[in-house]
Amino acid sequence: MAEIQPVRGWRYNTELSARIDEYVSPLFDVVSEKQREALYRNPLNSIHLSVPRGEDAAGAALERLTEWQKTGVLRQDELPGIYAYYQYFRLPGSPREYCRKGFMCHIRAYDWAENVVLRHENTLPAAVNDRAELLARTQFETSATHGLYRDDNFELERYLDEAIQSPLYETEEDYQGARDVLAVIQDAAVIRRFQQLLAPREVILADGHHRYEGSLAYRQARLAADPAATGREPWNFHLMYLTNAAADDLRILPTHRLLLELPGQLTDEEFLSRLEPYFTVVPKEDAYALPELLAGKQWAFGLYLSGQAYKLRLRPEVHEQLSWDTTEAVKALDLTVLHFFVLEKVLGIIGPDAQRAWPGVAYVRIFPECLSRVDRGEARAAFIVNEVTMDEVERVCHSGAVMPPKSTFFYPKTIGGFLFTSIRDDDYDHVFHSPFNPGL
């Protein structure tokens, strides 16, 4: 089902690769404005290709890309390969070093209806259009989306472990505290085994829904312009980082909810009173203990309101009131419960679409930041939540539904600048691609 292809990656030249930390960049939505500006000041940083700026941002990216290729800032590898990508990281409060193991390659850009690549969230049309325009102008994949396949036998990891012993380059520590390492596998027999193992599997899109839909939009435009296309053209494919959903090093962190306002100028007392029919509400002395109090408990939340902490637990008998037209897998989620009973029933923001558009909610990953923003008066209340589990993600995706917005934060995020790929029409003409392309 999932067709993958090796790529002849474009990478920074040998001299620049020795200082790769200066040229990598994070995804555009996970850093502060100050951090972003520092990256833009470096004229060779990859952010100029992945998140270009200006009135004609896509045109600026194409101009810069053309210059970088002409002057040798970026060079293309001679042989196609699958690129092993490891991220070493620690979680706060834990001495353990995790290592998320994966690989980057091209995957066919399947429409959602084909049920090969599965999504778990909706997208915003404007953001998709921006990514599609950038792809159309540059025909260059600048940052891999993150996909998940499941292999309980961990067959591919032994090839990845062998390759990572000879890295192409590695960061000292990226913006999120992770150490990133890139290597390449160019053995044709091994690459074919990767293709064989992925072929019968579905892939869950963990991160990068807008970029993936940008590839879909561009592919649809090209197909419309060329009805005689064979399906083997490079623009049918998309750059993806694939990791094993069975691995213990795949971490999902919670994203908490800040209420920037309470509609109708609700007082604290009125808000708490409206929560009572749906939740047991228990005051707690130590707000910083809320995550531990919630851990492992279904439909349990922390509330921080005017300096006072509370533990909330949905009254089990009211769950049947959850009337949204969605699957049982989605209805069972903590965040669905929170969005339905708090945002809709208590605050009157009716339905998922209205909630996505409502400016009164903000999404914050860092727990102490939630408390401090309430204390500073930047928000009226904070809801602290548990993380979504990988099992929940898989159940929702296979049910054909989507989660509430900002349900998952797969950690760490991939970085840009490690690997670029081309989807130009002539890119697969290279003789070394033929063993991997059944259409040639």
Backbone hydrogen bonds, N-H to C=O, Kabsch-Sander energy under -0.5 kcal/mol:
donor,donor_aa,acceptor,acceptor_aa,energy
2,A,198,L,-1.0
2,A,199,A,-0.8
3,E,1,M,-0.9
4,I,2,A,-0.6
5,Q,106,H,-2.8
7,V,81,G,-2.6
9,G,7,V,-1.1
10,W,420,F,-3.3
11,R,75,R,-2.7
13,N,73,V,-2.1
17,S,13,N,-3.0
18,A,14,T,-1.1
19,R,16,L,-2.0
20,I,17,S,-1.4
22,E,19,R,-2.2
23,Y,20,I,-1.8
24,V,20,I,-1.3
25,S,416,G,-2.0
30,V,27,L,-1.6
36,R,32,S,-2.2
37,E,33,E,-2.4
38,A,34,K,-1.7
39,L,35,Q,-1.5
40,Y,36,R,-2.1
41,R,37,E,-1.3
42,N,39,L,-1.4
45,N,42,N,-1.8
46,S,23,Y,-2.4
48,H,45,N,-1.7
49,L,46,S,-1.8
50,S,46,S,-2.0
51,V,47,I,-2.5
57,A,54,G,-0.8
60,A,56,D,-2.3
61,A,57,A,-2.2
62,L,58,A,-2.2
63,E,59,G,-2.4
64,R,60,A,-2.3
65,L,61,A,-2.8
66,T,62,L,-2.7
67,E,63,E,-1.9
68,W,64,R,-2.7
69,Q,65,L,-2.5
70,K,66,T,-2.2
71,T,67,E,-2.5
72,G,68,W,-0.7
73,V,68,W,-1.5
74,L,68,W,-1.5
75,R,11,R,-3.0
77,D,9,G,-3.0
81,G,7,V,-2.3
82,I,185,I,-2.2
83,Y,104,M,-2.2
84,A,82,I,-0.7
84,A,183,A,-0.8
85,Y,102,G,-2.8
86,Y,181,V,-2.3
87,Q,100,R,-1.9
88,Y,179,R,-2.8
89,F,98,Y,-2.0
94,S,91,L,-2.1
98,Y,89,F,-3.4
98,Y,96,R,-0.6
100,R,87,Q,-2.7
101,K,99,C,-0.6
102,G,85,Y,-1.1
103,F,242,L,-1.7
104,M,83,Y,-2.9
105,C,240,M,-1.9
106,H,5,Q,-2.6
107,I,238,H,-2.7
108,R,3,E,-2.3
109,A,236,N,-3.2
110,Y,108,R,-1.6
114,E,111,D,-1.6
115,N,112,W,-2.0
118,L,116,V,-0.6
118,L,203,V,-3.2
127,A,124,L,-0.5
128,V,124,L,-1.8
129,N,125,P,-2.5
130,D,126,A,-1.8
131,R,127,A,-1.8
132,A,128,V,-2.5
133,E,129,N,-2.4
134,L,130,D,-2.1
135,L,131,R,-2.1
136,A,132,A,-2.5
137,R,133,E,-2.2
138,T,134,L,-2.3
139,Q,135,L,-2.6
141,E,421,T,-3.6
142,T,140,F,-0.7
145,T,239,L,-1.7
146,H,207,D,-2.7
147,G,145,T,-0.6
147,G,241,Y,-3.1
148,L,204,I,-2.4
149,Y,243,T,-2.0
151,D,149,Y,-0.5
154,F,151,D,-1.5
158,R,154,F,-0.5
158,R,155,E,-0.8
159,Y,156,L,-0.6
160,L,156,L,-2.0
161,D,157,E,-3.1
162,E,158,R,-1.6
163,A,159,Y,-2.2
164,I,160,L,-2.5
165,Q,162,E,-1.0
166,S,163,A,-2.2
168,L,182,L,-3.3
169,Y,182,L,-1.2
171,T,180,D,-2.4
174,D,178,A,-3.6
177,G,174,D,-2.1
179,R,88,Y,-2.6
180,D,178,A,-0.5
181,V,86,Y,-2.6
182,L,169,Y,-2.5
183,A,84,A,-2.4
185,I,82,I,-2.9
186,Q,184,V,-0.5
188,A,186,Q,-0.5
191,I,187,D,-2.5
192,R,188,A,-2.3
193,R,189,A,-1.4
194,F,190,V,-2.0
195,Q,191,I,-2.2
196,Q,192,R,-2.5
197,L,193,R,-2.5
198,L,194,F,-2.1
199,A,195,Q,-1.7
201,R,198,L,-2.0
203,V,116,V,-3.2
204,I,148,L,-2.6
205,L,118,L,-3.3
205,L,203,V,-0.5
206,A,146,H,-2.4
206,A,204,I,-0.9
207,D,146,H,-1.7
212,Y,208,G,-2.6
213,E,209,H,-2.6
214,G,210,H,-1.9
215,S,211,R,-1.7
216,L,212,Y,-2.1
217,A,213,E,-2.7
218,Y,214,G,-2.2
219,R,215,S,-2.6
220,Q,216,L,-2.6
221,A,217,A,-2.0
222,R,218,Y,-2.3
223,L,219,R,-2.5
224,A,220,Q,-2.2
225,A,221,A,-1.6
226,D,222,R,-1.3
229,A,226,D,-2.1
236,N,233,E,-2.1
237,F,234,P,-2.1
238,H,107,I,-2.2
240,M,105,C,-2.7
241,Y,145,T,-3.5
242,L,103,F,-3.2
242,L,240,M,-0.6
243,T,147,G,-2.3
244,N,101,K,-0.7
245,A,149,Y,-3.6
245,A,243,T,-0.6
247,A,244,N,-1.8
250,L,247,A,-1.0
251,R,249,D,-0.9
251,R,411,Y,-0.9
253,L,409,F,-2.8
256,H,254,P,-0.5
256,H,364,V,-2.6
257,R,383,F,-2.2
258,L,362,A,-2.9
259,L,381,A,-2.9
260,L,258,L,-0.8
260,L,360,G,-2.7
261,E,360,G,-0.9
265,Q,262,L,-1.1
266,L,262,L,-0.8
266,L,263,P,-0.6
271,F,267,T,-2.4
272,L,268,D,-2.6
273,S,269,E,-2.2
274,R,270,E,-2.0
275,L,271,F,-1.4
276,E,272,L,-1.4
278,Y,275,L,-1.8
279,F,275,L,-2.2
280,T,313,R,-2.7
281,V,279,F,-0.5
282,V,280,T,-0.6
282,V,311,K,-2.5
284,K,309,A,-2.7
287,A,285,E,-0.7
289,A,286,D,-1.4
290,L,287,A,-1.7
293,L,289,A,-1.9
294,L,290,L,-1.6
295,A,291,P,-1.4
297,K,294,L,-2.5
298,Q,296,G,-0.5
300,A,297,K,-0.9
301,F,312,L,-2.7
302,G,384,I,-2.3
303,L,310,Y,-2.6
304,Y,382,A,-2.3
305,L,303,L,-0.5
305,L,308,Q,-2.7
306,S,380,R,-0.7
308,Q,305,L,-1.8
309,A,284,K,-0.9
310,Y,303,L,-2.4
311,K,282,V,-2.9
312,L,301,F,-3.3
312,L,310,Y,-0.5
313,R,280,T,-1.6
314,L,299,W,-2.4
315,R,278,Y,-3.0
318,V,315,R,-2.2
319,H,316,P,-1.2
321,Q,318,V,-2.2
322,L,319,H,-2.1
323,S,321,Q,-0.9
326,T,324,W,-1.8
331,K,327,T,-2.3
332,A,328,E,-1.6
333,L,330,V,-1.5
337,V,333,L,-1.9
338,L,334,D,-2.5
339,H,335,L,-2.7
340,F,336,T,-2.6
341,F,337,V,-2.6
342,V,338,L,-2.0
343,L,338,L,-1.2
344,E,339,H,-1.5
345,K,340,F,-2.4
346,V,341,F,-0.8
347,L,342,V,-2.0
348,G,344,E,-1.2
349,I,343,L,-3.0
350,I,348,G,-1.1
351,G,349,I,-0.5
355,Q,351,G,-2.0
356,R,352,P,-2.3
357,A,353,D,-1.5
358,W,354,A,-1.1
361,V,358,W,-0.8
362,A,258,L,-2.4
364,V,256,H,-2.2
364,V,362,A,-0.5
367,F,365,R,-0.7
370,C,366,I,-1.2
370,C,367,F,-0.8
371,L,367,F,-1.3
372,S,368,P,-2.4
373,R,369,E,-2.4
374,V,370,C,-1.5
375,D,371,L,-2.5
376,R,372,S,-2.0
377,G,374,V,-1.3
378,E,373,R,-2.2
379,A,373,R,-1.0
380,R,259,L,-2.4
381,A,259,L,-1.5
382,A,304,Y,-1.8
383,F,257,R,-3.5
384,I,302,G,-2.8
384,I,382,A,-0.6
393,V,389,T,-2.1
394,E,390,M,-2.4
395,R,391,D,-2.3
396,V,392,E,-2.5
397,C,393,V,-2.5
398,H,394,E,-2.4
399,S,395,R,-0.9
399,S,396,V,-0.6
400,G,396,V,-0.6
400,G,397,C,-1.1
401,A,396,V,-1.4
403,M,120,H,-3.1
407,S,404,P,-0.7
409,F,253,L,-0.6
411,Y,251,R,-2.6
416,G,25,S,-4.0
417,G,142,T,-0.7
420,F,10,W,-2.4
421,T,141,E,-1.8
423,I,139,Q,-2.2
427,D,424,R,-1.9
429,D,426,D,-1.2
430,H,427,D,-0.7
433,H,430,H,-1.9
434,S,431,V,-1.0
436,F,433,H,-1.8
437,N,433,H,-0.7
437,N,434,S,-0.9
440,L,437,N,-2.1
